[in-house]
Amino acid sequence: MRELSQEATVAKIQCLGGEGYDMTVQMLKNIESGRTKVYHWQIRCIREGLRCTYEEIFLGPSVNGQDLTVFLKKERRRNRR
């Protein structure tokens, strides 16, 4: 998403400090690969560490400055026909 290594991403999250920000590289790898259940606090930590929105986490970054939800809405309309 932000072109950071997993190690750099975890370091940013750990720098936030406080309870719940003790994410490890292995935890992040498991989340990214879908091998583990993801908890809301982990998503919050990732969002704060990367300074991004929840939409960017779940949908990816915008394309040419346009939010991806616009493309998803168009795709849903096409599938209804």
C-alpha positions as a Markdown table, in Angstrom:
| # | Residue | x | y | z |
|---|---|---|---|---|
| 1 | Met | 0.0 | 0.0 | 0.0 |
| 2 | Arg | 2.6 | 2.5 | 1.0 |
| 3 | Glu | 5.5 | 0.5 | -0.4 |
| 4 | Leu | 7.0 | -0.2 | 3.0 |
| 5 | Ser | 8.5 | -3.4 | 4.1 |
| 6 | Gln | 6.7 | -5.5 | 6.7 |
| 7 | Glu | 9.5 | -4.6 | 9.1 |
| 8 | Ala | 9.1 | -0.9 | 8.5 |
| 9 | Thr | 5.4 | -1.1 | 8.8 |
| 10 | Val | 5.6 | -2.9 | 12.2 |
| 11 | Ala | 8.2 | -0.5 | 13.4 |
| 12 | Lys | 5.8 | 2.4 | 12.7 |
| 13 | Ile | 3.0 | 0.7 | 14.5 |
| 14 | Gln | 5.2 | -0.1 | 17.5 |
| 15 | Cys | 6.4 | 3.5 | 17.7 |
| 16 | Leu | 2.8 | 4.5 | 18.4 |
| 17 | Gly | 3.2 | 2.9 | 21.8 |
| 18 | Gly | 0.4 | 2.0 | 24.2 |
| 19 | Glu | -1.6 | -1.1 | 24.7 |
| 20 | Gly | -2.3 | -3.1 | 21.5 |
| 21 | Tyr | 0.5 | -1.7 | 19.5 |
| 22 | Asp | 2.8 | -4.6 | 20.1 |
| 23 | Met | 2.4 | -6.1 | 16.6 |
| 24 | Thr | 5.1 | -8.3 | 15.3 |
| 25 | Val | 6.3 | -9.0 | 11.8 |
| 26 | Gln | 4.9 | -12.5 | 12.0 |
| 27 | Met | 1.5 | -11.2 | 13.1 |
| 28 | Leu | 1.5 | -8.9 | 10.0 |
| 29 | Lys | 2.6 | -11.7 | 7.7 |
| 30 | Asn | -0.3 | -13.9 | 9.0 |
| 31 | Ile | -2.8 | -11.1 | 8.6 |
| 32 | Glu | -1.6 | -10.4 | 5.0 |
| 33 | Ser | -1.7 | -14.0 | 4.0 |
| 34 | Gly | -5.1 | -14.7 | 5.6 |
| 35 | Arg | -3.7 | -17.4 | 8.0 |
| 36 | Thr | -5.1 | -15.7 | 11.1 |
| 37 | Lys | -8.3 | -14.0 | 12.3 |
| 38 | Val | -7.9 | -10.2 | 12.2 |
| 39 | Tyr | -9.1 | -8.2 | 15.1 |
| 40 | His | -10.5 | -4.7 | 14.9 |
| 41 | Trp | -7.6 | -3.4 | 17.1 |
| 42 | Gln | -5.1 | -4.8 | 14.6 |
| 43 | Ile | -6.7 | -3.0 | 11.7 |
| 44 | Arg | -6.8 | 0.2 | 13.8 |
| 45 | Cys | -3.1 | -0.2 | 14.5 |
| 46 | Ile | -2.2 | -0.8 | 10.9 |
| 47 | Arg | -4.3 | 2.3 | 9.8 |
| 48 | Glu | -2.7 | 4.5 | 12.4 |
| 49 | Gly | 0.8 | 3.2 | 11.7 |
| 50 | Leu | 0.4 | 3.8 | 7.9 |
| 51 | Arg | -1.6 | 6.9 | 8.3 |
| 52 | Cys | -4.2 | 5.8 | 5.9 |
| 53 | Thr | -8.0 | 5.3 | 5.8 |
| 54 | Tyr | -9.9 | 2.1 | 6.4 |
| 55 | Glu | -11.0 | 2.3 | 2.8 |
| 56 | Glu | -7.4 | 2.2 | 1.7 |
| 57 | Ile | -6.8 | -0.9 | 3.8 |
| 58 | Phe | -9.8 | -2.8 | 2.5 |
| 59 | Leu | -10.1 | -1.4 | -1.1 |
| 60 | Gly | -6.6 | -0.2 | -1.8 |
| 61 | Pro | -5.4 | 3.2 | -2.8 |
| 62 | Ser | -7.2 | 5.5 | -5.2 |
| 63 | Val | -6.7 | 5.1 | -9.0 |
| 64 | Asn | -5.9 | 8.3 | -10.8 |
| 65 | Gly | -7.2 | 10.3 | -7.8 |
| 66 | Gln | -10.6 | 8.6 | -8.0 |
| 67 | Asp | -11.8 | 6.5 | -5.1 |
| 68 | Leu | -12.2 | 2.8 | -5.8 |
| 69 | Thr | -15.6 | 2.6 | -4.4 |
| 70 | Val | -16.9 | 4.3 | -7.6 |
| 71 | Phe | -15.5 | 1.4 | -9.6 |
| 72 | Leu | -17.0 | -1.2 | -7.2 |
| 73 | Lys | -20.5 | 0.5 | -7.5 |
| 74 | Lys | -20.3 | 0.3 | -11.3 |
| 75 | Glu | -19.3 | -3.4 | -11.1 |
| 76 | Arg | -22.2 | -4.2 | -8.8 |
| 77 | Arg | -24.7 | -2.6 | -11.3 |
| 78 | Arg | -23.3 | -4.6 | -14.1 |
| 79 | Asn | -23.6 | -7.9 | -12.2 |
| 80 | Arg | -27.3 | -7.2 | -11.4 |
| 81 | Arg | -28.3 | -7.4 | -15.1 |
